[in-house]
Amino acid sequence: MVQSNVLVFGWNRAVPGREGLAGELFAHTMGFFEKQKSTGKLESFQPVFLASHGGDLNGFFLITGTHAQLDTLETSDEFVDIVMRAGQALTNVGVIHGFAGNVVPELMNRWTKSIPAR
């Protein structure tokens, strides 16, 4: 079974008037992920801000770990609270499961096998 090993925790922009709250939440979230990484509860995380492009995804955290690590992280009280607070301070908040690293060749192999023969 192929299991996700990446979470993308993304957003568009701060809700007007809540920019300060969004900034405080970003700092809190960075500290939370640092603690998770330093205690071995996730492999890595990286904040990413996107250049202006007219889309509705303008930033995200790329979080990597085993499926079990990410499942534990995603269901932890503090992460749930962070996501809820983000929904109050930011627009288009979402958490998306993904696949990276050694999982990608396995997915591509499965995808290639699913292509109908001509």
C-alpha positions as CSV (number, residue, x, y, z in Angstrom):
1,M,0.0,0.0,0.0
2,V,1.3,3.4,-1.0
3,Q,1.2,5.8,1.9
4,S,1.5,9.6,2.0
5,N,4.8,11.0,3.3
6,V,4.2,14.7,2.8
7,L,1.6,17.2,4.1
8,V,1.1,20.6,2.5
9,F,-0.4,23.1,4.9
10,G,-1.3,26.0,2.6
11,W,-3.1,29.3,2.6
12,N,-3.8,32.3,0.3
13,R,-3.5,35.5,2.3
14,A,-4.4,37.1,5.6
15,V,-7.9,38.1,6.2
16,P,-8.0,41.9,6.1
17,G,-7.7,43.3,9.6
18,R,-6.2,40.0,10.9
19,E,-2.7,40.4,9.6
20,G,-1.2,40.7,13.1
21,L,-3.0,37.5,14.2
22,A,-1.7,35.8,11.1
23,G,1.9,36.8,11.8
24,E,1.6,35.6,15.4
25,L,0.2,32.3,14.3
26,F,3.0,31.9,11.7
27,A,5.6,32.4,14.5
28,H,3.7,29.9,16.8
29,T,3.5,27.4,14.0
30,M,7.2,27.6,13.2
31,G,7.9,26.9,16.9
32,F,5.5,24.0,16.9
33,F,7.1,22.4,13.8
34,E,10.6,23.0,15.2
35,K,9.7,21.2,18.4
36,Q,8.2,18.3,16.4
37,K,11.3,18.0,14.3
38,S,13.7,18.2,17.2
39,T,11.9,15.4,19.1
40,G,11.8,13.2,16.0
41,K,8.0,13.5,15.5
42,L,8.5,14.6,11.9
43,E,11.4,14.5,9.4
44,S,11.4,18.1,8.2
45,F,9.3,21.1,7.5
46,Q,9.9,24.1,5.2
47,P,7.9,27.3,5.0
48,V,7.4,28.4,1.4
49,F,6.1,31.8,0.2
50,L,5.2,32.0,-3.5
51,A,5.8,35.0,-5.7
52,S,2.8,36.9,-6.9
53,H,1.1,34.9,-9.6
54,G,-2.7,35.7,-9.4
55,G,-3.5,32.3,-7.9
56,D,-5.1,31.4,-4.6
57,L,-2.2,29.5,-3.0
58,N,0.4,32.0,-1.9
59,G,2.2,30.1,0.9
60,F,2.5,26.7,2.5
61,F,4.5,24.6,4.9
62,L,5.9,21.4,3.3
63,I,6.0,18.9,6.0
64,T,7.7,15.5,5.6
65,G,7.7,12.3,7.7
66,T,6.5,8.8,7.7
67,H,2.8,8.2,7.2
68,A,2.6,7.3,10.9
69,Q,4.4,10.5,11.9
70,L,2.2,12.7,9.8
71,D,-1.0,10.9,10.9
72,T,0.0,11.6,14.5
73,L,0.9,15.2,13.8
74,E,-2.3,15.9,11.9
75,T,-4.5,14.5,14.6
76,S,-2.7,16.1,17.5
77,D,-4.7,18.7,19.5
78,E,-2.1,21.5,18.9
79,F,-2.1,21.0,15.1
80,V,-5.9,20.9,14.9
81,D,-5.9,24.1,16.9
82,I,-3.3,25.7,14.6
83,V,-5.4,24.8,11.5
84,M,-8.6,26.1,13.1
85,R,-6.8,29.4,14.1
86,A,-5.4,29.6,10.5
87,G,-9.0,29.4,9.2
88,Q,-9.8,32.5,11.2
89,A,-6.8,34.5,10.2
90,L,-6.1,33.3,6.6
91,T,-8.1,32.6,3.5
92,N,-8.1,29.3,1.6
93,V,-6.5,27.2,4.3
94,G,-6.0,23.6,3.5
95,V,-4.1,20.5,4.5
96,I,-3.3,18.2,1.6
97,H,-1.6,14.7,1.7
98,G,1.1,14.1,-0.8
99,F,3.8,11.8,-1.9
100,A,7.5,12.5,-2.4
101,G,10.9,10.8,-2.5
102,N,11.0,7.1,-2.8
103,V,7.2,6.9,-3.0
104,V,7.1,8.7,-6.4
105,P,8.7,5.9,-8.5
106,E,6.3,3.4,-7.0
107,L,3.3,5.6,-7.9
108,M,4.7,6.2,-11.4
109,N,5.2,2.5,-11.9
110,R,1.6,1.8,-10.8
111,W,0.3,4.6,-13.1
112,T,2.3,3.3,-16.1
113,K,0.8,-0.1,-15.5
114,S,-2.7,1.3,-15.5
115,I,-2.4,2.8,-19.0
116,P,-4.5,0.8,-21.4
117,A,-2.6,-1.1,-24.2
118,R,-3.2,0.2,-27.7
